[in-house]
Amino acid sequence: MIDTGIGIPAEELPYLFDRFYRVDEARSRHTGGTGLGLSIAHHFVRAHGGFIRVASQSHEGTTFTVFLPIGR
């Protein structure tokens, strides 16, 4: 998935898949996010033998890539 939003600062990336972690508290509260979505996705993908890669630039957007093994 690729977006062209505000991006995620590099210092926030190591925590992105932690439960209840929200990059921007004020914006998340406004949109109703709980900070669980990426954690759940991360656990689901790992449970199936895969991994998620994220690349982001502030003010340019974010790319999430999900890798899942074939035929597992």
mmCIF file as gemmi writes it, N, C-alpha and C atoms, coordinates in Angstrom:
data_model
loop_
_atom_site.group_PDB
_atom_site.id
_atom_site.type_symbol
_atom_site.label_atom_id
_atom_site.label_alt_id
_atom_site.label_comp_id
_atom_site.label_asym_id
_atom_site.label_entity_id
_atom_site.label_seq_id
_atom_site.pdbx_PDB_ins_code
_atom_site.Cartn_x
_atom_site.Cartn_y
_atom_site.Cartn_z
_atom_site.occupancy
_atom_site.B_iso_or_equiv
_atom_site.pdbx_formal_charge
_atom_site.auth_seq_id
_atom_site.auth_asym_id
_atom_site.pdbx_PDB_model_num
ATOM 1 N N . MET Axp A 1 ? 0.848 -1.16 0 1 0 ? 1 A 1
ATOM 2 C CA . MET Axp A 1 ? 0 0 0 1 0 ? 1 A 1
ATOM 3 C C . MET Axp A 1 ? 0.901 1.233 0 1 0 ? 1 A 1
ATOM 4 N N . ILE Axp A 2 ? 0.567 2.199 -0.81 1 0 ? 2 A 1
ATOM 5 C CA . ILE Axp A 2 ? 1.331 3.446 -0.903 1 0 ? 2 A 1
ATOM 6 C C . ILE Axp A 2 ? 0.375 4.612 -0.718 1 0 ? 2 A 1
ATOM 7 N N . ASP Axp A 3 ? 0.811 5.597 0.066 1 0 ? 3 A 1
ATOM 8 C CA . ASP Axp A 3 ? 0.007 6.811 0.153 1 0 ? 3 A 1
ATOM 9 C C . ASP Axp A 3 ? 0.899 8.025 -0.084 1 0 ? 3 A 1
ATOM 10 N N . THR Axp A 4 ? 0.279 9.159 -0.251 1 0 ? 4 A 1
ATOM 11 C CA . THR Axp A 4 ? 1.022 10.4 -0.472 1 0 ? 4 A 1
ATOM 12 C C . THR Axp A 4 ? 0.702 11.394 0.634 1 0 ? 4 A 1
ATOM 13 N N . GLY Axp A 5 ? 0.504 10.862 1.842 1 0 ? 5 A 1
ATOM 14 C CA . GLY Axp A 5 ? 0.143 11.69 2.988 1 0 ? 5 A 1
ATOM 15 C C . GLY Axp A 5 ? 1.337 12.403 3.59 1 0 ? 5 A 1
ATOM 16 N N . ILE Axp A 6 ? 1.245 12.671 4.874 1 0 ? 6 A 1
ATOM 17 C CA . ILE Axp A 6 ? 2.278 13.456 5.552 1 0 ? 6 A 1
ATOM 18 C C . ILE Axp A 6 ? 3.521 12.656 5.893 1 0 ? 6 A 1
ATOM 19 N N . GLY Axp A 7 ? 3.472 11.337 5.757 1 0 ? 7 A 1
ATOM 20 C CA . GLY Axp A 7 ? 4.626 10.504 6.056 1 0 ? 7 A 1
ATOM 21 C C . GLY Axp A 7 ? 4.8 10.273 7.549 1 0 ? 7 A 1
ATOM 22 N N . ILE Axp A 8 ? 5.797 9.458 7.878 1 0 ? 8 A 1
ATOM 23 C CA . ILE Axp A 8 ? 6.09 9.107 9.263 1 0 ? 8 A 1
ATOM 24 C C . ILE Axp A 8 ? 7.546 9.464 9.524 1 0 ? 8 A 1
ATOM 25 N N . PRO Axp A 9 ? 7.833 10.233 10.554 1 0 ? 9 A 1
ATOM 26 C CA . PRO Axp A 9 ? 9.224 10.584 10.85 1 0 ? 9 A 1
ATOM 27 C C . PRO Axp A 9 ? 10.077 9.337 11.111 1 0 ? 9 A 1
ATOM 28 N N . ALA Axp A 10 ? 11.325 9.349 10.676 1 0 ? 10 A 1
ATOM 29 C CA . ALA Axp A 10 ? 12.222 8.203 10.803 1 0 ? 10 A 1
ATOM 30 C C . ALA Axp A 10 ? 12.354 7.718 12.242 1 0 ? 10 A 1
ATOM 31 N N . GLU Axp A 11 ? 12.363 8.629 13.207 1 0 ? 11 A 1
ATOM 32 C CA . GLU Axp A 11 ? 12.535 8.226 14.604 1 0 ? 11 A 1
ATOM 33 C C . GLU Axp A 11 ? 11.326 7.473 15.154 1 0 ? 11 A 1
ATOM 34 N N . GLU Axp A 12 ? 10.184 7.534 14.457 1 0 ? 12 A 1
ATOM 35 C CA . GLU Axp A 12 ? 8.975 6.834 14.886 1 0 ? 12 A 1
ATOM 36 C C . GLU Axp A 12 ? 8.882 5.418 14.303 1 0 ? 12 A 1
ATOM 37 N N . LEU Axp A 13 ? 9.591 5.134 13.233 1 0 ? 13 A 1
ATOM 38 C CA . LEU Axp A 13 ? 9.462 3.855 12.531 1 0 ? 13 A 1
ATOM 39 C C . LEU Axp A 13 ? 9.738 2.627 13.399 1 0 ? 13 A 1
ATOM 40 N N . PRO Axp A 14 ? 10.725 2.631 14.298 1 0 ? 14 A 1
ATOM 41 C CA . PRO Axp A 14 ? 10.961 1.422 15.107 1 0 ? 14 A 1
ATOM 42 C C . PRO Axp A 14 ? 9.793 1.026 16.01 1 0 ? 14 A 1
ATOM 43 N N . TYR Axp A 15 ? 8.905 1.945 16.3 1 0 ? 15 A 1
ATOM 44 C CA . TYR Axp A 15 ? 7.797 1.693 17.22 1 0 ? 15 A 1
ATOM 45 C C . TYR Axp A 15 ? 6.461 1.47 16.504 1 0 ? 15 A 1
ATOM 46 N N . LEU Axp A 16 ? 6.466 1.549 15.215 1 0 ? 16 A 1
ATOM 47 C CA . LEU Axp A 16 ? 5.24 1.572 14.423 1 0 ? 16 A 1
ATOM 48 C C . LEU Axp A 16 ? 4.339 0.359 14.633 1 0 ? 16 A 1
ATOM 49 N N . PHE Axp A 17 ? 4.916 -0.81 14.884 1 0 ? 17 A 1
ATOM 50 C CA . PHE Axp A 17 ? 4.12 -2.034 15.025 1 0 ? 17 A 1
ATOM 51 C C . PHE Axp A 17 ? 3.862 -2.406 16.486 1 0 ? 17 A 1
ATOM 52 N N . ASP Axp A 18 ? 4.23 -1.53 17.419 1 0 ? 18 A 1
ATOM 53 C CA . ASP Axp A 18 ? 3.944 -1.767 18.835 1 0 ? 18 A 1
ATOM 54 C C . ASP Axp A 18 ? 2.46 -1.567 19.111 1 0 ? 18 A 1
ATOM 55 N N . ARG Axp A 19 ? 1.912 -2.393 20.002 1 0 ? 19 A 1
ATOM 56 C CA . ARG Axp A 19 ? 0.501 -2.239 20.361 1 0 ? 19 A 1
ATOM 57 C C . ARG Axp A 19 ? 0.251 -0.869 20.986 1 0 ? 19 A 1
ATOM 58 N N . PHE Axp A 20 ? -0.831 -0.253 20.596 1 0 ? 20 A 1
ATOM 59 C CA . PHE Axp A 20 ? -1.317 1.034 21.11 1 0 ? 20 A 1
ATOM 60 C C . PHE Axp A 20 ? -0.413 2.219 20.759 1 0 ? 20 A 1
ATOM 61 N N . TYR Axp A 21 ? 0.551 2.014 19.877 1 0 ? 21 A 1
ATOM 62 C CA . TYR Axp A 21 ? 1.437 3.123 19.494 1 0 ? 21 A 1
ATOM 63 C C . TYR Axp A 21 ? 0.759 3.977 18.431 1 0 ? 21 A 1
ATOM 64 N N . ARG Axp A 22 ? 0.778 5.279 18.645 1 0 ? 22 A 1
ATOM 65 C CA . ARG Axp A 22 ? 0.234 6.226 17.672 1 0 ? 22 A 1
ATOM 66 C C . ARG Axp A 22 ? 1.28 7.297 17.426 1 0 ? 22 A 1
ATOM 67 N N . VAL Axp A 23 ? 1.585 7.547 16.162 1 0 ? 23 A 1
ATOM 68 C CA . VAL Axp A 23 ? 2.623 8.517 15.821 1 0 ? 23 A 1
ATOM 69 C C . VAL Axp A 23 ? 2.216 9.909 16.259 1 0 ? 23 A 1
ATOM 70 N N . ASP Axp A 24 ? 1.021 10.313 15.923 1 0 ? 24 A 1
ATOM 71 C CA . ASP Axp A 24 ? 0.544 11.665 16.24 1 0 ? 24 A 1
ATOM 72 C C . ASP Axp A 24 ? -0.693 11.546 17.11 1 0 ? 24 A 1
ATOM 73 N N . GLU Axp A 25 ? -0.511 11.681 18.411 1 0 ? 25 A 1
ATOM 74 C CA . GLU Axp A 25 ? -1.618 11.523 19.361 1 0 ? 25 A 1
ATOM 75 C C . GLU Axp A 25 ? -2.817 12.404 19.023 1 0 ? 25 A 1
ATOM 76 N N . ALA Axp A 26 ? -2.586 13.649 18.7 1 0 ? 26 A 1
ATOM 77 C CA . ALA Axp A 26 ? -3.696 14.576 18.433 1 0 ? 26 A 1
ATOM 78 C C . ALA Axp A 26 ? -4.494 14.143 17.214 1 0 ? 26 A 1
ATOM 79 N N . ARG Axp A 27 ? -3.808 13.76 16.142 1 0 ? 27 A 1
ATOM 80 C CA . ARG Axp A 27 ? -4.516 13.358 14.931 1 0 ? 27 A 1
ATOM 81 C C . ARG Axp A 27 ? -5.223 12.022 15.122 1 0 ? 27 A 1
ATOM 82 N N . SER Axp A 28 ? -4.596 11.083 15.814 1 0 ? 28 A 1
ATOM 83 C CA . SER Axp A 28 ? -5.197 9.775 16.048 1 0 ? 28 A 1
ATOM 84 C C . SER Axp A 28 ? -6.463 9.888 16.882 1 0 ? 28 A 1
ATOM 85 N N . ARG Axp A 29 ? -6.429 10.743 17.888 1 0 ? 29 A 1
ATOM 86 C CA . ARG Axp A 29 ? -7.596 10.936 18.731 1 0 ? 29 A 1
ATOM 87 C C . ARG Axp A 29 ? -8.748 11.488 17.906 1 0 ? 29 A 1
ATOM 88 N N . HIS Axp A 30 ? -8.44 12.4 16.992 1 0 ? 30 A 1
ATOM 89 C CA . HIS Axp A 30 ? -9.46 13.008 16.143 1 0 ? 30 A 1
ATOM 90 C C . HIS Axp A 30 ? -10.082 11.991 15.193 1 0 ? 30 A 1
ATOM 91 N N . THR Axp A 31 ? -9.279 11.081 14.638 1 0 ? 31 A 1
ATOM 92 C CA . THR Axp A 31 ? -9.78 10.098 13.674 1 0 ? 31 A 1
ATOM 93 C C . THR Axp A 31 ? -10.243 8.811 14.331 1 0 ? 31 A 1
ATOM 94 N N . GLY Axp A 32 ? -10.026 8.669 15.641 1 0 ? 32 A 1
ATOM 95 C CA . GLY Axp A 32 ? -10.542 7.502 16.35 1 0 ? 32 A 1
ATOM 96 C C . GLY Axp A 32 ? -9.624 6.3 16.351 1 0 ? 32 A 1
ATOM 97 N N . GLY Axp A 33 ? -8.365 6.44 16.003 1 0 ? 33 A 1
ATOM 98 C CA . GLY Axp A 33 ? -7.449 5.305 15.986 1 0 ? 33 A 1
ATOM 99 C C . GLY Axp A 33 ? -7.093 4.821 17.376 1 0 ? 33 A 1
ATOM 100 N N . THR Axp A 34 ? -6.905 3.49 17.502 1 0 ? 34 A 1
ATOM 101 C CA . THR Axp A 34 ? -6.541 2.91 18.799 1 0 ? 34 A 1
ATOM 102 C C . THR Axp A 34 ? -5.066 2.546 18.866 1 0 ? 34 A 1
ATOM 103 N N . GLY Axp A 35 ? -4.388 2.517 17.742 1 0 ? 35 A 1
ATOM 104 C CA . GLY Axp A 35 ? -2.997 2.101 17.725 1 0 ? 35 A 1
ATOM 105 C C . GLY Axp A 35 ? -2.836 0.592 17.672 1 0 ? 35 A 1
ATOM 106 N N . LEU Axp A 36 ? -3.879 -0.124 17.286 1 0 ? 36 A 1
ATOM 107 C CA . LEU Axp A 36 ? -3.811 -1.587 17.223 1 0 ? 36 A 1
ATOM 108 C C . LEU Axp A 36 ? -3.704 -2.142 15.806 1 0 ? 36 A 1
ATOM 109 N N . GLY Axp A 37 ? -4.129 -1.411 14.811 1 0 ? 37 A 1
ATOM 110 C CA . GLY Axp A 37 ? -4.217 -1.938 13.451 1 0 ? 37 A 1
ATOM 111 C C . GLY Axp A 37 ? -2.915 -2.494 12.906 1 0 ? 37 A 1
ATOM 112 N N . LEU Axp A 38 ? -1.834 -1.724 12.988 1 0 ? 38 A 1
ATOM 113 C CA . LEU Axp A 38 ? -0.556 -2.19 12.452 1 0 ? 38 A 1
ATOM 114 C C . LEU Axp A 38 ? 0.02 -3.319 13.286 1 0 ? 38 A 1
ATOM 115 N N . SER Axp A 39 ? -0.227 -3.307 14.596 1 0 ? 39 A 1
ATOM 116 C CA . SER Axp A 39 ? 0.242 -4.399 15.445 1 0 ? 39 A 1
ATOM 117 C C . SER Axp A 39 ? -0.457 -5.707 15.065 1 0 ? 39 A 1
ATOM 118 N N . ILE Axp A 40 ? -1.754 -5.65 14.863 1 0 ? 40 A 1
ATOM 119 C CA . ILE Axp A 40 ? -2.512 -6.839 14.467 1 0 ? 40 A 1
ATOM 120 C C . ILE Axp A 40 ? -2.038 -7.335 13.109 1 0 ? 40 A 1
ATOM 121 N N . ALA Axp A 41 ? -1.871 -6.439 12.156 1 0 ? 41 A 1
ATOM 122 C CA . ALA Axp A 41 ? -1.387 -6.834 10.825 1 0 ? 41 A 1
ATOM 123 C C . ALA Axp A 41 ? -0.014 -7.488 10.921 1 0 ? 41 A 1
ATOM 124 N N . HIS Axp A 42 ? 0.871 -6.905 11.726 1 0 ? 42 A 1
ATOM 125 C CA . HIS Axp A 42 ? 2.225 -7.435 11.903 1 0 ? 42 A 1
ATOM 126 C C . HIS Axp A 42 ? 2.192 -8.85 12.474 1 0 ? 42 A 1
ATOM 127 N N . HIS Axp A 43 ? 1.391 -9.083 13.516 1 0 ? 43 A 1
ATOM 128 C CA . HIS Axp A 43 ? 1.287 -10.41 14.123 1 0 ? 43 A 1
ATOM 129 C C . HIS Axp A 43 ? 0.67 -11.415 13.148 1 0 ? 43 A 1
ATOM 130 N N . PHE Axp A 44 ? -0.327 -11.016 12.41 1 0 ? 44 A 1
ATOM 131 C CA . PHE Axp A 44 ? -0.971 -11.892 11.426 1 0 ? 44 A 1
ATOM 132 C C . PHE Axp A 44 ? 0.029 -12.33 10.352 1 0 ? 44 A 1
ATOM 133 N N . VAL Axp A 45 ? 0.759 -11.364 9.807 1 0 ? 45 A 1
ATOM 134 C CA . VAL Axp A 45 ? 1.721 -11.674 8.743 1 0 ? 45 A 1
ATOM 135 C C . VAL Axp A 45 ? 2.833 -12.575 9.282 1 0 ? 45 A 1
ATOM 136 N N . ARG Axp A 46 ? 3.361 -12.288 10.465 1 0 ? 46 A 1
ATOM 137 C CA . ARG Axp A 46 ? 4.417 -13.122 11.058 1 0 ? 46 A 1
ATOM 138 C C . ARG Axp A 46 ? 3.917 -14.53 11.342 1 0 ? 46 A 1
ATOM 139 N N . ALA Axp A 47 ? 2.66 -14.663 11.778 1 0 ? 47 A 1
ATOM 140 C CA . ALA Axp A 47 ? 2.091 -15.982 12.064 1 0 ? 47 A 1
ATOM 141 C C . ALA Axp A 47 ? 2.02 -16.845 10.812 1 0 ? 47 A 1
ATOM 142 N N . HIS Axp A 48 ? 2 -16.204 9.652 1 0 ? 48 A 1
ATOM 143 C CA . HIS Axp A 48 ? 1.946 -16.922 8.383 1 0 ? 48 A 1
ATOM 144 C C . HIS Axp A 48 ? 3.311 -16.988 7.698 1 0 ? 48 A 1
ATOM 145 N N . GLY Axp A 49 ? 4.37 -16.698 8.449 1 0 ? 49 A 1
ATOM 146 C CA . GLY Axp A 49 ? 5.73 -16.84 7.93 1 0 ? 49 A 1
ATOM 147 C C . GLY Axp A 49 ? 6.21 -15.68 7.086 1 0 ? 49 A 1
ATOM 148 N N . GLY Axp A 50 ? 5.568 -14.548 7.154 1 0 ? 50 A 1
ATOM 149 C CA . GLY Axp A 50 ? 5.949 -13.403 6.332 1 0 ? 50 A 1
ATOM 150 C C . GLY Axp A 50 ? 6.49 -12.257 7.156 1 0 ? 50 A 1
ATOM 151 N N . PHE Axp A 51 ? 6.623 -11.116 6.508 1 0 ? 51 A 1
ATOM 152 C CA . PHE Axp A 51 ? 7.061 -9.909 7.199 1 0 ? 51 A 1
ATOM 153 C C . PHE Axp A 51 ? 6.524 -8.69 6.474 1 0 ? 51 A 1
ATOM 154 N N . ILE Axp A 52 ? 6.536 -7.56 7.176 1 0 ? 52 A 1
ATOM 155 C CA . ILE Axp A 52 ? 6.081 -6.291 6.622 1 0 ? 52 A 1
ATOM 156 C C . ILE Axp A 52 ? 7.259 -5.334 6.602 1 0 ? 52 A 1
ATOM 157 N N . ARG Axp A 53 ? 7.408 -4.638 5.494 1 0 ? 53 A 1
ATOM 158 C CA . ARG Axp A 53 ? 8.441 -3.611 5.354 1 0 ? 53 A 1
ATOM 159 C C . ARG Axp A 53 ? 7.741 -2.264 5.198 1 0 ? 53 A 1
ATOM 160 N N . VAL Axp A 54 ? 8.305 -1.236 5.833 1 0 ? 54 A 1
ATOM 161 C CA . VAL Axp A 54 ? 7.736 0.106 5.727 1 0 ? 54 A 1
ATOM 162 C C . VAL Axp A 54 ? 8.839 1.084 5.336 1 0 ? 54 A 1
ATOM 163 N N . ALA Axp A 55 ? 8.518 1.972 4.424 1 0 ? 55 A 1
ATOM 164 C CA . ALA Axp A 55 ? 9.425 3.057 4.025 1 0 ? 55 A 1
ATOM 165 C C . ALA Axp A 55 ? 8.607 4.338 4.041 1 0 ? 55 A 1
ATOM 166 N N . SER Axp A 56 ? 9.181 5.383 4.619 1 0 ? 56 A 1
ATOM 167 C CA . SER Axp A 56 ? 8.425 6.626 4.734 1 0 ? 56 A 1
ATOM 168 C C . SER Axp A 56 ? 9.346 7.829 4.687 1 0 ? 56 A 1
ATOM 169 N N . GLN Axp A 57 ? 8.842 8.894 4.112 1 0 ? 57 A 1
ATOM 170 C CA . GLN Axp A 57 ? 9.517 10.192 4.085 1 0 ? 57 A 1
ATOM 171 C C . GLN Axp A 57 ? 8.52 11.222 4.59 1 0 ? 57 A 1
ATOM 172 N N . SER Axp A 58 ? 8.953 12.039 5.542 1 0 ? 58 A 1
ATOM 173 C CA . SER Axp A 58 ? 8.062 13.088 6.031 1 0 ? 58 A 1
ATOM 174 C C . SER Axp A 58 ? 7.629 13.991 4.885 1 0 ? 58 A 1
ATOM 175 N N . HIS Axp A 59 ? 6.355 14.286 4.839 1 0 ? 59 A 1
ATOM 176 C CA . HIS Axp A 59 ? 5.723 15.154 3.833 1 0 ? 59 A 1
ATOM 177 C C . HIS Axp A 59 ? 5.711 14.552 2.432 1 0 ? 59 A 1
ATOM 178 N N . GLU Axp A 60 ? 6.051 13.261 2.292 1 0 ? 60 A 1
ATOM 179 C CA . GLU Axp A 60 ? 6.027 12.636 0.963 1 0 ? 60 A 1
ATOM 180 C C . GLU Axp A 60 ? 5.21 11.358 0.914 1 0 ? 60 A 1
ATOM 181 N N . GLY Axp A 61 ? 4.906 10.761 2.067 1 0 ? 61 A 1
ATOM 182 C CA . GLY Axp A 61 ? 4.087 9.564 2.073 1 0 ? 61 A 1
ATOM 183 C C . GLY Axp A 61 ? 4.787 8.346 2.64 1 0 ? 61 A 1
ATOM 184 N N . THR Axp A 62 ? 4.051 7.243 2.647 1 0 ? 62 A 1
ATOM 185 C CA . THR Axp A 62 ? 4.511 5.997 3.253 1 0 ? 62 A 1
ATOM 186 C C . THR Axp A 62 ? 4.168 4.833 2.349 1 0 ? 62 A 1
ATOM 187 N N . THR Axp A 63 ? 5.06 3.833 2.317 1 0 ? 63 A 1
ATOM 188 C CA . THR Axp A 63 ? 4.83 2.598 1.569 1 0 ? 63 A 1
ATOM 189 C C . THR Axp A 63 ? 4.931 1.417 2.522 1 0 ? 63 A 1
ATOM 190 N N . PHE Axp A 64 ? 3.898 0.607 2.586 1 0 ? 64 A 1
ATOM 191 C CA . PHE Axp A 64 ? 3.914 -0.647 3.328 1 0 ? 64 A 1
ATOM 192 C C . PHE Axp A 64 ? 3.94 -1.78 2.317 1 0 ? 64 A 1
ATOM 193 N N . THR Axp A 65 ? 4.865 -2.721 2.503 1 0 ? 65 A 1
ATOM 194 C CA . THR Axp A 65 ? 4.956 -3.886 1.628 1 0 ? 65 A 1
ATOM 195 C C . THR Axp A 65 ? 4.84 -5.129 2.496 1 0 ? 65 A 1
ATOM 196 N N . VAL Axp A 66 ? 3.921 -6.019 2.138 1 0 ? 66 A 1
ATOM 197 C CA . VAL Axp A 66 ? 3.704 -7.256 2.88 1 0 ? 66 A 1
ATOM 198 C C . VAL Axp A 66 ? 4.252 -8.414 2.053 1 0 ? 66 A 1
ATOM 199 N N . PHE Axp A 67 ? 5.096 -9.233 2.697 1 0 ? 67 A 1
ATOM 200 C CA . PHE Axp A 67 ? 5.658 -10.41 2.05 1 0 ? 67 A 1
ATOM 201 C C . PHE Axp A 67 ? 5.095 -11.647 2.752 1 0 ? 67 A 1
ATOM 202 N N . LEU Axp A 68 ? 4.461 -12.53 1.978 1 0 ? 68 A 1
ATOM 203 C CA . LEU Axp A 68 ? 3.938 -13.786 2.498 1 0 ? 68 A 1
ATOM 204 C C . LEU Axp A 68 ? 4.496 -14.926 1.639 1 0 ? 68 A 1
ATOM 205 N N . PRO Axp A 69 ? 4.899 -16.032 2.272 1 0 ? 69 A 1
ATOM 206 C CA . PRO Axp A 69 ? 5.429 -17.15 1.494 1 0 ? 69 A 1
ATOM 207 C C . PRO Axp A 69 ? 4.311 -17.833 0.698 1 0 ? 69 A 1
ATOM 208 N N . ILE Axp A 70 ? 4.669 -18.378 -0.422 1 0 ? 70 A 1
ATOM 209 C CA . ILE Axp A 70 ? 3.718 -19.103 -1.267 1 0 ? 70 A 1
ATOM 210 C C . ILE Axp A 70 ? 3.738 -20.577 -0.873 1 0 ? 70 A 1
ATOM 211 N N . GLY Axp A 71 ? 2.546 -21.167 -0.771 1 0 ? 71 A 1
ATOM 212 C CA . GLY Axp A 71 ? 2.442 -22.602 -0.551 1 0 ? 71 A 1
ATOM 213 C C . GLY Axp A 71 ? 2.826 -23.076 0.838 1 0 ? 71 A 1
ATOM 214 N N . ARG Axp A 72 ? 2.667 -22.252 1.812 1 0 ? 72 A 1
ATOM 215 C CA . ARG Axp A 72 ? 2.967 -22.689 3.172 1 0 ? 72 A 1
ATOM 216 C C . ARG Axp A 72 ? 1.777 -23.347 3.788 1 0 ? 72 A 1
